[in-house]
């Protein structure tokens, strides 16, 4: 089993008077992570899976009195898929307010449902952690940089879901199953999704535009919907941990793109299954887009797991000058260019350099990318 970076962080926050909530899409390993922590915990404990109807019934009408037998002599309570509880927010609130000497661990698979049920109830009562598909850094720690570098094309094509990594040769089949259960089943169950076919078309359109600016007006024309519907459905995709957005940096230059955005997938494999393309990199015309999606998503994992807080952007002008990725930390802009091959020399646009003199500049290629996706206080 691959050791997850979040495990130590979670364990360090035990018995601080907070509910520890692990969120993320289905099948990224939330349950496995909590089971590892649970199995190593030596004191009295109990595990509840809220996918089970009898567990949901047990917590249907929570009160201090009804919950008391559940907490008797326990030091750790785990509630898997907490958003499935009818009164999830109230239940967890009563737990933490009345049983502060018991550590509560909970998982959730939909930020849309979790925010609706838990946000107000648990204000100031929880620490929240986001678990992503397995990261490059976690795999390097499990094997080696050389092994991961050897498998780089495999990762760019099939991504990082644990079951995909652990079952070589069955990647296509597993990704199709994950897409059906995560992208469609969970999303289509949301009341806000009135037209499932439209959501599917939006996903495919976004998959084809990875690495490019996304226009909601253009998407609306492509899929036959209005702009407001596009915005609402993309919001749902973000809340369900399918995609995330990167905004354009615009401050000092008149011809900078101001309201533009790029949209990336949390996992390359999900992106590729949507367009049903697992051709080798040598035969693809979207190699640059795969490389960019991989690097931005891996950097996001790295920053989240190591608490590197920064503002993130891309930059582009109407004259097509661009910077792939920018992090703003302590008033300095750290600019990055992504090149799958390091054969071509690249330079930071002079317009950017003049407009933002407090900056650094780096180029990420297949020969140095591990410095970008791992803990490294210099980048």
C-alpha positions as a printed Julia matrix, in Angstrom:
379×3 Matrix{Float64}:
   0.0    0.0     0.0
   1.26   3.45   -0.93
   1.69   5.73    2.08
  -0.35   8.91    1.73
   1.14  12.25    2.69
  -2.02  13.26    4.54
  -1.74  10.47    7.1
   0.86  12.16    9.29
  -0.93  15.51    9.05
  -4.22  13.99   10.18
  -2.65  12.07   13.06
  -0.89  15.22   14.28
  -4.3   16.86   14.72
  -5.82  14.11   16.86
  -7.53  15.26   20.07
  -7.39  18.98   19.31
 -11.14  19.36   19.88
 -11.96  19.26   16.15
 -13.73  16.91   13.75
 -11.23  15.78   11.12
 -12.97  15.76    7.73
 -11.33  14.15    4.68
 -12.98  15.11    1.39
 -12.33  14.12   -2.2
 -13.85  12.16   -5.08
 -14.81   8.53   -4.73
 -12.11   5.89   -5.21
  -9.09   8.11   -4.51
  -8.36   6.19   -1.3
 -10.19   8.07    1.48
 -11.51   4.89    3.07
  -8.15   3.13    2.74
  -6.39   6.1     4.36
  -8.79   6.15    7.29
  -8.61   2.37    7.66
  -4.83   2.63    7.96
  -5.16   5.26   10.7
  -7.98   3.28   12.33
  -6.02   0.02   12.39
  -3.02   1.7    14.01
  -5.17   3.24   16.76
  -4.86   1.06   19.86
  -7.73   2.4    21.99
 -11.5    1.72   21.84
 -12.94   2.66   18.46
 -15.81   2.08   16.04
 -16.36   2.46   12.29
 -19.64   3.54   10.65
 -20.24   3.47    6.9
 -23.03   5.9     6.04
 -23.61   4.14    2.73
 -25.34   1.45    4.82
 -29.06   2.04    5.41
 -28.93   0.82    9.03
 -26.19   3.34    9.83
 -28.24   6.17    8.33
 -31.21   5.04   10.41
 -29.07   4.97   13.55
 -28.23   8.66   13.13
 -31.62   9.77   11.78
 -32.76  11.71   14.88
 -29.55  12.69   16.67
 -29.49  14.07   20.2
 -27.09  13.94   23.12
 -29.17  11.12   24.61
 -29.42   8.97   21.47
 -25.72   9.39   20.69
 -24.51   8.54   24.2
 -24.52   4.72   23.7
 -22.57   5.16   20.46
 -19.81   7.05   22.25
 -19.67   4.89   25.38
 -16.03   4.09   26.16
 -14.89   5.08   22.65
 -11.87   7.23   21.86
 -12.19   7.18   18.06
 -15.32   7.25   15.88
 -15.06   7.03   12.07
 -18.0    7.96    9.83
 -17.32   7.09    6.19
 -19.3    9.02    3.52
 -20.79  11.36    6.14
 -22.74  13.37    3.57
 -25.09  10.4     3.23
 -26.49  11.01    6.72
 -29.84  12.77    6.64
 -28.81  15.18    9.4
 -25.06  15.09    8.85
 -24.28  18.62   10.01
 -26.46  18.43   13.13
 -25.19  14.95   14.0
 -21.53  15.92   13.83
 -22.19  19.19   15.67
 -23.83  17.35   18.58
 -20.95  14.88   18.62
 -18.16  17.44   18.85
 -20.03  19.72   21.27
 -20.79  16.96   23.76
 -17.99  14.41   23.38
 -14.8   16.42   23.07
 -12.63  13.61   24.43
 -13.59  11.41   21.46
 -11.8   11.95   18.15
 -14.21  11.99   15.2
 -12.94  11.19   11.7
 -15.28  11.61    8.74
 -15.05  11.37    4.95
 -17.14  12.92    2.21
 -17.23  12.6    -1.58
 -19.17  15.65   -2.68
 -18.31  19.19   -1.66
 -21.68  20.24   -3.04
 -23.55  18.05   -0.55
 -21.01  18.56    2.24
 -21.14  22.34    2.06
 -24.92  22.24    2.01
 -25.11  19.96    5.06
 -22.03  20.77    7.09
 -20.68  24.24    6.39
 -22.72  26.29    8.84
 -23.07  23.55   11.46
 -19.35  22.86   11.77
 -17.95  26.39   11.59
 -14.94  26.43   13.9
 -15.44  22.76   14.75
 -13.49  20.98   12.01
 -10.16  20.63   10.24
 -10.72  19.83    6.57
  -8.31  17.91    4.33
  -8.58  17.25    0.61
  -7.38  13.86   -0.64
  -6.54  13.72   -4.34
  -5.66  10.78   -6.57
  -2.22   9.48   -5.66
   0.51  12.06   -6.26
   3.82  11.73   -8.06
   5.56  12.61   -4.8
   3.84   9.74   -2.98
   4.85   7.3    -5.73
   8.46   8.52   -5.73
   8.59   7.96   -1.96
   7.11   4.48   -2.46
   9.53   3.44   -5.22
  12.03   5.96   -6.64
  12.31   8.94   -8.96
  13.88   6.7   -11.61
  10.95   4.27  -11.53
   8.39   7.06  -11.8
  10.32   8.73  -14.6
  10.24   5.41  -16.47
   6.46   5.3   -16.05
   5.85   8.97  -16.9
   4.04   8.3   -20.18
   1.82   5.76  -18.39
   0.88   8.42  -15.8
   0.18  11.05  -18.47
  -2.21   8.69  -20.22
  -3.9    6.8   -17.38
  -3.55   9.07  -14.36
  -3.25   8.33  -10.66
  -6.36   6.64   -9.31
  -5.15   3.92   -6.9
  -6.97   1.08   -8.64
  -5.53   2.15  -11.99
  -1.99   2.21  -10.61
  -2.39  -1.16   -8.88
  -3.82  -2.99  -11.91
  -1.56  -2.46  -14.94
  -3.13  -3.73  -18.13
  -6.68  -2.97  -16.97
  -6.45   0.83  -16.97
  -9.06   1.47  -19.66
 -11.65  -0.78  -18.06
 -11.1    0.65  -14.58
 -11.2    4.27  -15.74
 -14.46   3.64  -17.57
 -15.93   2.19  -14.38
 -14.7    5.16  -12.33
 -16.12   7.62  -14.85
 -19.5    5.91  -14.76
 -19.65   5.88  -10.96
 -17.95   9.18  -10.1
 -18.7   11.51  -12.99
 -22.15  10.36  -13.93
 -23.81   8.44  -11.1
 -22.98  10.91   -8.34
 -23.4   14.02  -10.45
 -26.65  12.91  -12.06
 -28.09  12.25   -8.61
 -27.84  15.95   -7.77
 -31.13  17.79   -8.05
 -29.35  20.68   -9.75
 -28.52  18.48  -12.77
 -31.67  18.66  -14.86
 -30.1   17.55  -18.15
 -27.58  14.7   -17.74
 -26.76  14.58  -21.45
 -25.79  18.26  -21.33
 -23.37  17.66  -18.45
 -21.76  14.84  -20.4
 -21.32  17.07  -23.46
 -19.81  19.84  -21.31
 -17.3   17.39  -19.83
 -16.22  16.21  -23.27
 -15.88  19.79  -24.5
 -13.74  20.7   -21.48
 -11.58  17.63  -22.04
 -10.81  18.83  -25.56
  -9.89  22.32  -24.3
  -7.39  21.41  -21.58
  -4.51  23.88  -21.68
  -6.57  26.44  -23.59
  -8.66  29.35  -22.4
 -12.26  28.36  -21.84
 -15.05  30.63  -23.01
 -18.45  30.0   -21.43
 -20.11  31.64  -24.43
 -18.26  29.34  -26.82
 -19.09  26.28  -24.7
 -22.74  27.32  -24.71
 -22.74  27.38  -28.5
 -20.95  24.03  -28.75
 -23.34  22.12  -26.47
 -26.53  24.09  -27.19
 -27.15  25.73  -23.83
 -27.14  29.2   -22.32
 -24.12  30.71  -20.56
 -25.73  30.58  -17.12
 -26.33  26.83  -17.43
 -22.69  26.32  -18.44
 -21.49  28.26  -15.4
 -23.78  26.32  -13.07
 -22.73  22.92  -14.39
 -19.02  23.75  -14.27
 -19.51  24.85  -10.66
 -21.04  21.43   -9.92
 -18.1   19.72  -11.62
 -15.72  21.7    -9.42
 -17.67  20.86   -6.27
 -17.63  17.18   -7.24
 -13.83  17.22   -7.63
 -13.8   16.54  -11.37
 -12.28  19.81  -12.6
 -10.76  22.99  -11.19
 -10.08  26.39  -12.71
  -7.11  28.71  -13.05
  -7.8   32.42  -13.45
  -5.83  34.87  -15.6
  -3.43  37.33  -13.97
  -4.31  40.89  -14.97
  -2.95  43.97  -13.2
  -0.45  46.08  -15.09
  -0.78  45.56  -18.85
  -3.59  47.06  -20.9
  -3.89  44.15  -23.36
  -3.81  41.37  -20.75
  -6.71  38.93  -20.85
  -8.71  39.93  -17.8
 -11.64  37.58  -17.3
 -10.27  34.48  -18.92
  -9.84  31.11  -17.26
  -8.4   27.67  -17.92
 -10.06  24.52  -16.62
  -8.06  21.45  -15.69
  -9.0   17.91  -14.68
  -7.88  16.52  -11.34
  -6.72  13.41  -13.18
  -5.33  12.85  -16.69
  -6.9    9.4   -16.9
 -10.41  10.79  -16.39
  -9.74  13.42  -19.04
  -8.58  10.79  -21.55
 -11.45   8.37  -20.91
 -13.9   11.18  -21.69
 -12.47  11.54  -25.19
 -11.65   7.81  -25.39
  -8.05   8.39  -26.41
  -5.18   6.41  -24.92
  -2.89   6.54  -27.93
   0.87   6.68  -27.21
   2.32  10.16  -26.84
   4.25   9.82  -30.09
   0.94   9.6   -31.99
  -0.91  12.42  -30.19
  -1.36  16.08  -31.05
  -2.38  16.94  -27.47
   0.87  15.94  -25.77
   1.45  19.51  -24.57
  -2.04  19.69  -23.07
  -1.53  16.39  -21.21
   1.8   17.61  -19.87
   0.28  20.9   -18.69
  -2.72  19.23  -17.02
  -0.4   16.78  -15.29
   1.95  19.44  -13.94
  -0.76  21.84  -12.75
  -2.72  19.09  -10.99
   0.42  17.61   -9.38
   1.53  21.05   -8.22
  -1.89  21.58   -6.65
  -1.51  18.32   -4.71
   1.99  19.28   -3.59
   0.91  22.73   -2.4
  -2.11  21.38   -0.55
  -0.32  18.54    1.22
   2.59  20.71    2.36
   0.54  23.82    3.2
   2.21  26.03    0.6
  -0.34  28.82    0.36
  -0.22  30.99   -2.74
  -2.36  32.61   -5.41
  -2.24  30.78   -8.75
  -2.74  32.13  -12.27
  -1.82  31.89  -15.91
  -1.0   34.96  -18.01
  -1.76  35.84  -21.62
  -2.14  38.92  -23.8
  -4.21  39.57  -26.88
  -0.93  39.29  -28.85
  -0.66  35.63  -27.68
   2.22  36.24  -25.3
   1.77  33.81  -22.43
   3.04  32.24  -19.24
   1.66  28.77  -18.48
   1.51  28.97  -14.7
   2.21  31.57  -12.01
   2.33  31.41   -8.21
   2.24  34.55   -6.12
   3.97  34.18   -2.76
   4.96  37.02   -0.46
   4.59  39.62   -3.2
   6.78  37.78   -5.72
   5.45  36.17   -8.9
   7.0   32.79   -9.7
   6.47  32.1   -13.4
   6.71  28.63  -14.95
   6.78  27.47  -18.53
   5.88  23.84  -19.32
   7.74  22.05  -22.12
   7.5   18.31  -22.61
  10.73  18.47  -24.59
  13.67  20.65  -23.57
  15.01  20.89  -27.11
  13.53  24.35  -27.69
  14.84  27.38  -25.85
  12.19  29.49  -24.17
  12.18  33.01  -22.81
   9.85  34.86  -20.49
   7.89  37.47  -22.5
   9.49  40.9   -22.17
   6.06  42.45  -21.6
   5.61  40.31  -18.49
   9.12  41.02  -17.2
   8.65  44.77  -17.46
   5.17  44.76  -15.96
   6.11  42.48  -13.05
   9.78  43.07  -12.16
   9.53  41.09   -8.89
   9.48  37.62  -10.41
  11.34  34.37  -10.92
  11.2   32.19  -14.02
  11.6   28.43  -14.49
  11.01  25.94  -17.3
   9.6   22.5   -16.39
  10.58  19.63  -18.68
  10.77  15.86  -18.37
  14.32  16.2   -17.06
  13.53  18.41  -14.05
   9.77  18.11  -13.39
  10.25  16.18  -10.13
  11.51  19.4    -8.53
   8.18  21.03   -9.43
   5.86  18.32   -8.12
   7.63  17.46   -4.84
   8.24  19.3    -1.6
  10.91  21.85   -2.39
  11.07  25.11   -0.49
  13.02  26.75   -3.32
  10.15  26.5    -5.85
